[in-house]
Amino acid sequence: MKLELRRVTLETAGARHARRAWPERECLLLRYTDADGVAGVGEASPLPGYSRDEPDRVEAALHELDPSAVATALDQPSVRATLSALARLVPESLPSARMALETAGLDWLGQRRGVSACALLGAAHDARRPLAALVGSAGAENLGALCDQARGDGYRHLKLKLGEAGRLTAELAAVVALRERLGRGVELRVDANGSLTASEVERAWTELGALELELFEEPGEIPAHLAGALPLGLDESLQGLREAEAEGLLRLRKARCLVLKPMALGGIEHCLRLAERARSVGARVVVSHCFDGPFAWRATAALALALPAGAAHGLAPHAGLAAWPSAPLPVREAVLECWSAPGLGAPADPGFS
């Protein structure tokens, strides 16, 4: 088994959360090639200031991989066993390195068997999942136009960011006005990326509580009396937690949803297990991205398609994907669809020599 690494820096317009933007991203592409010339490409795209790892450490760990150990991991009796074996080749503290190993494994297995990554993970060939659009900051001057564009593209689940420093009053007023304008035919989600104080969360919920929000992701410090009242989604809080710990946090905070980002959490198999834990206690699951490139995005999409139908997933194509010369994404009218091409279905040349 031959292993190759390539480092890529690309512009990622629009990549931002409540208080930080990422105008460009560094990604590591990992390629497996077997003796027959069958190859699979994976991706590690840690998000600085958000992810627990960073490119230099990830690159060092992937450089040190033993090709024979990778070959052994790929030769497991099931797809999920293969993903688990690949993930164990690097520490849990390097979640994006695990994602690179697993995405390359999914691609290689699919290329080898002539089967899509969706099918490898158990998705039906005609599986379809609705998507939610990340519109941007609730305080944006052009919020209405952005929402109109998303609705015109077919999205009926819109996500807004809260928590820009000194802008909470304007943000909350904008969300209230948007609900009045859109009516109840569009689901609204808000996400503060953990930026709000307890008093700000209480103030936000006083103004937003009657709007029938679909999700309030990672508000920040939640006052005790609001536990269970918010349509709480856990996202950043899940980083570094094993499955039992994540379930315990879900129960403790009375959350209604886990937002699973495989790049930040440590790969596809770990997220499959987290999803099983969530469903066991009646919580929903939303699969999302870290403004990843097309290889990780497609592996994450395969995960979303393989999970039971439920909440709309946060996989609306982000603007940064336009910088990659990949195959067209399997999204039509705000719906994610299975693809039939082998593996990740992203046949564009990833640039390896």
Long-range contacts (C-beta under 8 A, 24 or more apart in sequence): 1-32, 1-33, 1-34, 1-35, 1-67, 1-68, 1-70, 1-71, 1-74, 2-32, 2-33, 2-34, 2-67, 3-30, 3-31, 3-32, 3-62, 3-65, 3-67, 3-70, 4-30, 4-31, 4-33, 4-352, 5-29, 5-30, 5-31, 5-59, 5-62, 5-63, 6-31, 6-350, 6-351, 6-352, 7-55, 7-59, 8-293, 8-351, 10-293, 10-320, 10-323, 10-324, 11-320, 11-323, 12-291, 12-318, 12-319, 12-320, 12-323, 13-319, 13-320, 14-136, 14-318, 14-319, 14-320, 15-291, 15-318, 15-319, 15-320, 16-136, 16-137, 16-161, 17-50, 17-161, 17-191, 17-193, 18-137, 18-161, 18-162, 18-163, 18-164, 18-191, 18-192, 18-193, 18-195, 19-163, 19-164, 19-165, 19-193, 19-195, 20-49, 20-50, 22-47, 22-48, 22-291, 25-291, 25-293, 25-320, 26-55, 27-292, 27-293, 28-55, 28-58, 28-59, 28-62, 28-96, 28-100, 29-100, 29-293, 29-295, 29-350, 29-351, 29-352, 30-62, 30-100, 30-101, 30-104, 31-104, 31-350, 31-352, 32-70, 32-74, 32-104, 32-105, 32-108, 34-71, 34-108, 34-112, 38-108, 38-111, 38-112, 39-107, 39-108, 39-111, 40-104, 40-105, 40-106, 40-107, 40-108, 40-109, 40-110, 40-111, 40-343, 40-344, 41-103, 41-104, 41-107, 41-295, 41-344, 41-346, 41-350, 42-99, 42-100, 42-101, 42-102, 42-103, 42-104, 42-105, 42-106, 42-107, 42-295, 42-296, 42-299, 43-99, 43-100, 43-103, 43-292, 43-293, 43-295, 43-296, 43-299, 44-96, 44-97, 44-99, 44-100, 44-263, 44-296, 45-96, 45-263, 45-290, 45-291, 45-292, 45-293, 45-296, 46-95, 46-96, 46-263, 46-264, 46-290, 47-263, 47-264, 47-290, 47-291, 50-236, 50-264, 50-290, 51-95, 51-96, 51-239, 51-263, 51-264, 51-290, 52-93, 52-95, 52-239, 52-240, 52-264, 53-93, 53-94, 53-95, 53-96, 53-97, 57-94, 58-94, 58-96, 58-97, 58-100, 61-90, 61-91, 61-94, 61-97, 62-90, 62-97, 62-100, 62-101, 65-89, 65-90, 65-101, 70-101, 73-101, 73-105, 74-105, 74-108, 74-109, 79-106, 79-109, 79-120, 79-121, 80-269, 80-272, 82-109, 83-267, 83-268, 83-269, 84-269, 87-266, 87-267, 87-269, 87-270, 92-240, 92-266, 93-240, 95-239, 95-263, 95-264, 95-265, 95-266, 95-267, 96-263, 96-264, 98-266, 98-267, 98-270, 99-262, 99-263, 99-266, 99-267, 99-268, 99-296, 99-299, 101-267, 102-262, 102-267, 102-268, 102-269, 102-299, 103-268, 103-295, 103-296, 103-299, 103-344, 106-268, 106-299, 106-302, 106-343, 106-344, 107-295, 107-299, 107-343, 107-344, 108-343, 109-343, 110-342, 110-343, 110-344, 111-342, 111-343, 113-342, 114-342, 115-342, 115-343, 116-302, 116-338, 116-339, 116-340, 116-341, 116-342, 116-343, 116-345, 117-298, 117-299, 117-302, 117-343, 117-344, 117-345, 118-301, 118-302, 118-305, 118-306, 118-338, 118-339, 119-338, 120-302, 121-268, 121-272, 121-302, 121-303, 121-305, 121-306, 122-306, 123-302, 123-305, 123-306, 123-338, 124-338, 125-338, 125-340, 126-338, 127-305, 127-306, 127-337, 127-338, 128-335, 128-336, 128-337, 128-338, 129-304, 129-305, 129-309, 129-312, 129-313, 129-335, 129-336, 130-156, 130-157, 130-312, 130-313, 130-334, 130-335, 130-336, 131-155, 131-157, 131-312, 131-313, 131-314, 131-315, 131-316, 131-331, 131-334, 131-335, 131-336, 132-157, 132-158, 132-159, 132-187, 132-189, 132-286, 132-312, 132-313, 132-314, 132-316, 133-157, 133-158, 133-159, 133-316, 133-334, 134-159, 134-161, 134-314, 134-316, 134-318, 135-159, 135-160, 136-160, 136-161, 137-161, 137-164, 137-167, 137-171, 138-162, 138-171, 138-172, 138-174, 138-175, 138-178, 138-190, 139-164, 139-167, 139-170, 139-171, 139-174, 143-174, 143-178, 144-178, 144-181, 147-178, 147-182, 150-316, 151-182, 151-186, 153-333, 153-334, 154-333, 154-334, 154-335, 155-316, 155-334, 156-185, 156-186, 156-187, 156-312, 156-334, 157-186, 157-187, 157-189, 157-214, 157-312, 158-182, 158-186, 158-187, 158-188, 158-189, 159-188, 159-189, 159-190, 159-191, 159-215, 159-217, 159-314, 160-188, 160-189, 160-190, 160-191, 161-190, 161-191, 161-192, 161-193, 162-190, 162-191, 162-192, 162-195, 162-196, 162-204, 163-192, 163-193, 163-195, 163-196, 163-220, 168-196, 168-200, 168-203, 168-204, 172-203, 172-204, 172-207, 172-208, 175-207, 175-208, 175-211, 176-207, 176-208, 176-211, 179-211, 184-212, 187-214, 187-312, 188-213, 188-214, 189-213, 189-214, 189-215, 189-216, 189-217, 189-233, 190-215, 190-216, 190-217, 191-215, 191-216, 191-217, 191-218, 191-233, 191-235, 192-216, 192-217, 192-218, 192-219, 192-220, 193-217, 193-218, 193-235, 193-236, 194-218, 194-219, 194-220, 194-236, 194-237, 195-220, 196-220, 196-221, 197-221, 198-222, 198-223, 201-226, 202-226, 205-229, 205-230, 214-311, 215-256, 215-257, 215-286, 215-311, 217-257, 217-259, 222-253, 227-253, 227-254, 228-254, 231-256, 231-257, 232-256, 232-257, 233-257, 233-258, 233-259, 233-286, 234-258, 234-259, 235-259, 235-261, 235-288, 236-264, 238-265, 238-274, 239-264, 239-265, 243-270, 243-273, 243-274, 243-277, 244-277, 246-274, 246-277, 247-277, 247-278, 247-280, 247-281, 250-277, 250-278, 250-281, 250-283, 251-281, 255-283, 256-283, 256-284, 257-283, 257-284, 257-285, 257-286, 257-311, 258-283, 258-284, 258-285, 258-286, 259-286, 259-287, 259-288, 259-314, 260-285, 260-286, 260-287, 260-288, 260-303, 261-287, 261-288, 261-289, 261-290, 261-300, 262-287, 262-296, 262-299, 262-300, 262-303, 263-289, 263-290, 263-292, 263-296, 263-300, 264-290, 268-299, 268-300, 268-302, 268-303, 271-303, 272-303, 272-306, 272-307, 275-307, 279-308, 284-310, 284-311, 285-310, 285-311, 286-311, 286-312, 286-313, 286-314, 287-313, 287-314, 287-315, 288-313, 288-314, 288-315, 289-314, 289-315, 289-318, 291-318, 291-320, 293-320, 293-321, 293-324, 294-321, 294-324, 294-326, 294-327, 294-329, 294-344, 294-346, 294-348, 295-344, 295-346, 295-350, 297-321, 297-329, 298-329, 298-330, 298-344, 298-345, 298-346, 299-344, 301-330, 301-336, 302-344, 304-336, 305-336, 305-338, 324-348, 325-349
